[in-house]
Amino acid sequence: MGQPSPAQKDRDWWRSAVIYQVYVRSFADGDGDGTGDLAGVRARLPYLAELGVDALWFNPWYLSPMKDGGYDVADYRAVDPAFGTLAEAEKLIAEARELGIRTIVDIVPNHVSDQHPWFRAALAAGPGSPERELFHFRPGRGEHGELPPNDWPSQFVGSTEPVWTRLPDGDWYLHLFTPEQPDLNWAHPAVRQEHEDILRFWFERGVAGVRIDSAALLAKDPELPDLASRPDPHPFVDRDELHGIYRSWRRVADEYGGVFVGEVWLPDAERFARYLRPDELHTAFNFAFLSCPWEPGRLRTAIDTTLAEHAPVGAPPTWVLCNHDITRTVTRYGREDTGFDFATKAFGTPTDPVLGTRRARAAALLSLALPGAVYLYQGEELGLPEAEIPVDRIQDPMYFRSQGTDPGRDGCRVPLPWVAAMPYAGFGAQQEPWLPQPADWPAYAVDRQQRDPGSMLRLYREAIAARPVFGDGPLTWLPAPDGVLAFARTGGAVCVVNLAPEPVDLPPYSRLLLSSGPLDDTGRLPQDTAAWLQA
């Protein structure tokens, strides 16, 4: 077969893209009010272009009461005033595209805000009304309807709070997350039509793709049975009805050349792959790799499993080290337990930041050398650690719904440091950011790292620029000592990662392309270090 044409490469950009996740509230503050906004992102587009990313994925920027960081959407066709305006969003999409950067927006189809016009109308209309059919309203159980309609658990890990809220008129409504996020009834045709219209709205404004939040939760068993009495098939996770929804979405995306990435947390590899069939989603997040400990055998298994899951449907894998919900890589890799599990998050977990940084640098080269697309969460390129938020400043509902045992996700959402010598490290000069920055935040500032050839920022820039040497082909594992991951790609480049306790010899090579840290005096690769080689 011949090489793909430039037009084909342009259409398939997403298959090997580096996509940068922008959590707008914490990226850059353009108006100085303490909250990141679209003006701040627009001002920093040259930085993102210099970093070399192919696309930006934006967490929800829609009108929202912000009860769950913007994932409680009141209006999908309006930008929240805290972030700017719809006109600014359109300018941002266009200006980024002029720099060669595409835009991916976030859709939250499982639920809306309790301030959404549909839900407000449903509350006003009362029991049995057509307006309530757009959601899951039910009478309660018990002699006087005082008990919730079923036993479903909250989707906030660690929360024991019910997923049903009773109204004064006696009806209960379903919310798998917070009470301010009522679940939509995806069996209703108006719900499906509205979301297809929302997709068209944003595709027509120039977005290149859509990330789908909680993509496996939309469809519910119409009987809403107790989970204990009907665990299989699950009454609200990974139901077969979802695939018809996403096939109809795919037809919309194909009209515009758009792409989807789904947030699909599933342990079953075969069922996970169903979402990636050619007429459904283009890609889905790879949580096995994200949560994997820094252990050679576990990492290789996660990589092999991911590649095997995607191979039958021809979909490219995605590689993610961190996102807006996950403990930052530098902190996680510096702990005794280097994996990630929501259920194990706790205050005061000790970490070694020097060790974590060394491993995070190696992990950056590992992930960027793998076949497929890479998602880079803002601040990872700066080597930011997880921040410890004072208890009285925590805002994440996960903390409150766990009765204070879960520290929540605010620690990875602290506003970025841009200029070390400016107030609030240059995030916004006039008002303290919405989350407090640690005292050492200026040490991680972009302006300092740009001048430091050994910084994390410089490593990411060099790696993203050099990444095409690996080509578009598959991965081939190479013989390597215990504790070492080594593989080649069809572009002729080799990646070696040493997780063994002692330095190791590199395989024969003609040129050292890049390394996450210096080789030792004998030219060997030290522990927790990665290298890219030209064979």
Helices and strands as residue ranges (DSSP letters): H 6-11, G 13-15, E 18-22, G 24-26, H 38-43, H 45-51, E 55-58, E 62-63, E 75-79, H 86-98, E 102-107, H 117-125, G 130-134, E 137-139, E 164-166, E 171-174, H 189-203, E 209-212, H 241-256, E 259-262, H 269-274, E 283-284, H 287-290, H 296-310, G 311-313, E 318-320, H 329-332, G 342-344, H 353-369, E 373-377, G 380-382, G 391-393, H 397-401, G 410-412, G 423-426, G 441-444, H 446-451, H 456-466, G 467-470, E 475-477, E 484-489, E 493-498, E 511-515, E 529-534
